Amino acid sequence: MAQTQEAYKKAVSTLFSSLDRVESHLASTSNSGPYYYGGSITEADIRLYVTIIRFDPVYVSLFKTNKGMIRFQYPNIHRWVRNLYWNVPAFKDTTSFEHIKGHYFMSLTMLNPSGIVPEGPVPDILPLEERVNGA
């Protein structure tokens, strides 16, 4: 948790630089499959999924990482996470947006003393076939 504006700015810049690298990797022609390293799910997919699936519903507002949202600014990451959620049952079956949002917004009282859980984004994750225009 950043204690100064300067620390926050540095952390947010680092985070979005990392998202830019992930976006570029997923866009590259050397990535010949629906998963991070091609045609097979790897540990990288699992580890990245747990962060990306929480990004728009929690991190954007609670952690003030609001320079962009996955669904609007990162089309390749968005396509990748939706593919995992909708096409690989293990991901969808173990993802509870209600629990994710409730846990973060109600337990981090320093960041959210009122315990209010935001309504959006709605829907939590878009259907796989839906196209999204960038903001």
N, C-alpha and C positions, 0 to 999 in steps of 0.2 A: 504494500500500500504506500503510494507516494506521499511524502510529507510536505513537499514543496511543489510549486508550479513547474520549476525547472526539472525536478525528478519525474513528475508526471509526464511532461512533454517528451523527455528522453525515453521513458518506458513505452509510451504510446507510439512514438516513432519507430522504436525497435520492433514492437508488435506488428505494426502495419508493414514494415519492411519484410518481416518474416512471412506475413500473409501474401505479400507480393511475390516472394520466392516460391511459395507453394502454388500460387496461381500460375506462375510461369512454368513451373515443372509440369503441372497438369495440362497445360496448353501445348507443351512441346511435342513434336512429332515422334520423339524417341519413346514417349509414353504410349505404348500400343495396346492399351486396355482400359477397362473402366476403373481400375484400382490404382493406387499411388505408384506402384512399380509395375504396372502392366496388367497381365491377365490373371494374376492370383492375389488374393487378399494376403497381406503381410502384417506384421506387428505395427508397421508404420500406419496402415489404414486404421487399425484399432485405436492406437494412441492419438492420432490426429482427430478421429471421429469424436471422441469424448470432449475435445475442446471446441471443435467447429459446431457441433450440434447445440452447444450452450451459448454460442457467441451472440446471435441475434436476440434470443429471448432473455438473456441475462447480462452478458458482459457489456453490451452496448450501453445499457442504462445504469446498471449497478456499479460497474467499474469505470464508467465514463470513457469507454473505448468507441466513441460515437463519430469517429472520422469516416466511418463507412460501415455498411452491413454486408454480410456474406451474400444475401439474396439480391442485392442491387449492384455492388461494386466488384464482385468476384464470381463471374459466371462459371468458370471452370471448377472452382471449389464448390460452388452451389450445385452444379450438376453431379459432381463426385459424391457429396454428402447425401443428396437425394437418392442417387443410385443405391448407395449402401442402405439407407433407411427403407426404401420401398422394395428393393429387389433381394435383399439378404435378410431373411427373417430374424436372424440372431440380433441384428441391430435394432430393428423396429420393436421386436418383442421385449427388449431390455431397455428401451428408452421411454421414460415417463416425463413428459414436459411439465405436468402438474407437480410432480415431485421435484424436478430440477429447479423450477421457478420458486416453489414454496420453500425448499431448503435454503437456497441462496438468499432470497429476499427476507425470510423470517429469521434466519440464524445470524446473519451479519449485521447485528444491531448498530455497530459503529458506523456502518455505511448507510443503513436504512433503519433508523431508530423507530419509525412508525410501524414497521413490519408490513407495509402495504406491498402487495404483489401486483405488478402491472398486468393489465388485460392482454396486451399485445406482445409480440406481433401476432396477428391473426391471418391465416392459420399459423400454427407453430412451425410447420414445415409445408412447403408447397408441394402439390402433386408433381410427380416426375415429369409429366408431359407439358406442364404449364411453363410458358415463356415469361420472362421478367424483363421489363425495360429498365435499364440503368438509371439511377438518379442523377 
